[in-house]
Amino acid sequence: MAKSNKSIQDIVDNRLKVPNGFFKWAKNDFPIYEWTNKSRTIISSDRKKFSEKVTKRLSLNSRLTFVGDTFYFVWMGVTKKRIEMQMYAVTQSFEEGKEKFDVSLYNFYQLANNKMVKAHSDPYLSVQKGKEIYSTGFQNQRNALFFGSGAFSVYTLYGGMENLIEKLQSKSELRYLDFDEVIKENFEISSVLPHLYKYRERIEFTQKIKARGVVKELVGTTFYRSYYSYSLGHKHANMGKVTMNFLKRNKPYLKNTDINVEKAFFEEDLRRRYGRNFEGLYELIINAMISDKKPLIKRLESIIPSTVKPIRFINWMMKNNISLRDYEDYQEMVEALGIPFDGDYVVIPKNWENKHTEIVENYSALLENQQARGTYLRVTNAVRDLRAEKQRIEDEKKEAKLRVETAKRLTNMMKAQTAFDKYAFIFPKDESEIVKEGKTLHHCVGSYAKKHFVYGTSIIVFVRDKAHRETPLYTLELKNNRIIQLRGERNKAADEEAKKEAEQFLAHCGKLKIEF
């Protein structure tokens, strides 16, 4: 960065010259006004291009002198040695019905000589000195429409983004970068472009060796900082850690891969400590892991028991498919149970699944009685999983028992299947038939499959044209020996004949002593 206002001033005063048509183009974004009455017309401008024409009635009370909108326009200057962003504030005003424009350089940056210089017009110093004075940094836009406006909240880019990218690729210091989808999807001028300039050497290097995963994180992604703010954020890898030395050192391991930065650091740490990588260890460790600022290698080493050699432990961990989260929980539960955490039987049990289940069940029992003992132990993830699994098994057992009982009732009901003058009444054979009925008729009967076959709380009957018994037509729901609903395609009401025969079917079932 330049160190004094004088050097900032010199840089801005010697900025690149904007194209001749830039300011004329900017004015096209503003409206023109026309005030008229029976005898007189006032037109604010003879511009041929404008955003809209605002027509007002001319009267003695017409406001013809006022200040209109301020819009921001950006021109990007690109040469072989520098890239400049020049943001101009353009304010439209009117005096006796004729428009005037006030134009000033509002924010500015220059990327050159491997540094970024930021500047903004300083109104206070400008008044004091009697000329345009520029100070370091950016100033926020003055825009009442947006809460939390930043320096780049709303602006129009001259020539468009594609045109800018073409210029950067053809003649700037970024011409060796591949502006692929990764860059294009996240490209913008306030933070991403300066970032690309500053770290172009590292990004170029990773692009050349096709380290695709690392490239994505070096380029980064953009996001809005909050729902109410138009301030754009830029999330990217920690560039203080992903140095050129790191990238060159790890070139053989990054080349032609999709591995991300975190995995690259983790695997380098593994090679340093243990002389090798462990295929799949990174994915295993991060499974369901709560994010932590601590490096992964330290998270891993924090769970390796002192009584077991690290490589032996890692191999055991991978063989049993144990995530870092699961083993951290396991250690916590063993210690809470007062079991010494030593010996292979506890630390690296041969049958991890059985031992883990035993510990989880004992810890779960400990949790149930802890309030009486005045202890406050954490409900671990493993306990949550165990409780959920137990509930699922219990529910399945209940459903299986109910299904057997309901099946007996349904078998007895099958004898009630019959046909009347126009319609046949048919019971579904299995759950898939109910689901198919719902899909064909576009209604929700599919969700009643369990109610019919498991709980028996609602009985479903297919009502078909007796000449076309395989074609879904109406669906009948019976409950508490009453007709609950009789619906056709897209929940349309059944015809009167179908309703009449449904009542006949219910009476028919009553004679057979079949209850719903």
C-alpha positions, 0 to 999 in steps of 0.5 A: 500500500502507498504510505502517504496521502501524497503518493495516493494522490499521485496515483489517482491523478495519473490514473488511466483515462476513461473511454470517451463514451463512458459518461454519455453511457452512464447518463443513459441510466437516468430518466428524462422529465416532461412537464406540460399543460395546455400552453407550455411544455418543459422537457428536461433533456434532449437525450435520445437514450434514457431509463424512462420518460416521466410525464408530469402536469405543469402548474404553478406548484410544479417542482422544477428545481430538485436533486434526483438520484445518485447512481454508481458506474464502474470502468475497469482499465486494463494494461500489461502493467496495471489494473484499475477500478474507477467508480464514479458517482453520478448525480442527476439534478434539475434547475428550472426543469433542465437536467444537470449532472455532477460526476466525481470519482468516488472509489478507486483501486489500482493493482500494480507492482504486486500491490493494491492501492485503494483510494476514495474522494475525500470531500472534507479535504477537497473543500479545504484544498479547493481541489479533488483530494483522495485518501486511502481506503474505500468509502461506502455508497450513499444509498438510502434504498439499502440498509448496510450498503458497502463500497460496492453494493450497487453499481453498473459495470461498463462493458459488462463482466465478460468483456472485462474477463476477456481484457484480463485474459488478453493483456493483463498480468492475469493472462496466464490464469485459466478463467475456467468455470471455477473463476467465472462462477465466483468472479467479481471486482471488489474482492475476488479480482484483487485476490486473484491478482495477489495470489495469481502465482499460486493459482496458476501453479495449481491450475497447471498441475490440475490440483482441482480441489485446491484450485477451488479453495484458492479461488474461493466463493462469494456470499452475502454477509447477511439477509439485509446487507448488500455487502459481499463476502469472499471465503477462500483457503487460508493463504497464509498457510497455503504457501508456494512452498507448500504447493511445490512440496506437495506437487506429486500428491496434489497433481491430477487430484480433487483433494481439498486443502484440509486433506492435503495438510492432513496427509502431509502431516501423516507423511511427516509423522508416520512416513506414509499416507492411509487411503481413506483415513481422512474421509473416515475421520471427518465423518460426522465430525463437529468442525474444530479449528484444531488441525486434523492431525492433532484431533487424531493424535488426541484420541490415540491411546498412549499404550498403542503404537499410532500406526497399529491404532490407525490400522485398527481404526480403519479396519473397523471403520471407526470415525473420530467422533465415535472414538471420542464418544467411546473414550468419554463413556468408558471413563464415565463408567469408571473403567480404566482406559488401558489394555487392548480389550478396552482400547482396541477391542477385536470385536469393536461393534460388540464392545461399543454396544456394551459400553453404550448400553451401560452408559445409557443406563447410567444416564437414566439414573444420573439425576438421582445421583446428582451427576450431569453426563452428556448424552453422547451421539452413540447413545442417541443412535442407540436409542433411535435404533432401539425405538426403530426395532421396538416399532418394527416388532409392534408393527409385525405383531399388529400386521399378523392380527390385522392380516387375520381380519383382512383375510376374513374381509376378503369374502365380502368382495362383491359387485352390484349393478355397476360397480365392483368392490375389491380389497387390495392384496398388498401395500404396493396396490394401495400406493399404485392406486394413489399414484394412478388417481393422483390422490393421497391414499398411498399414505394409508397403506400402513393404516390398512395392512398394519394398524387396521384403523382405516380399511381401503376398498377399490371401487371399480367399473365391474366391466373394467375391474383392473382400472382404478376408478374410485377409492373407498375408506371405511372406519368405525363401520362408516364410510369416511370418504369415496373419491375419484381421480384428483379427489373428485367426488364419486357419482351418485350411483357409486355412493349408493352402491357403497352404502349397499356394500357397507350393509352387505358387510354388516350382514356378513358380520364384518366390522371395520 
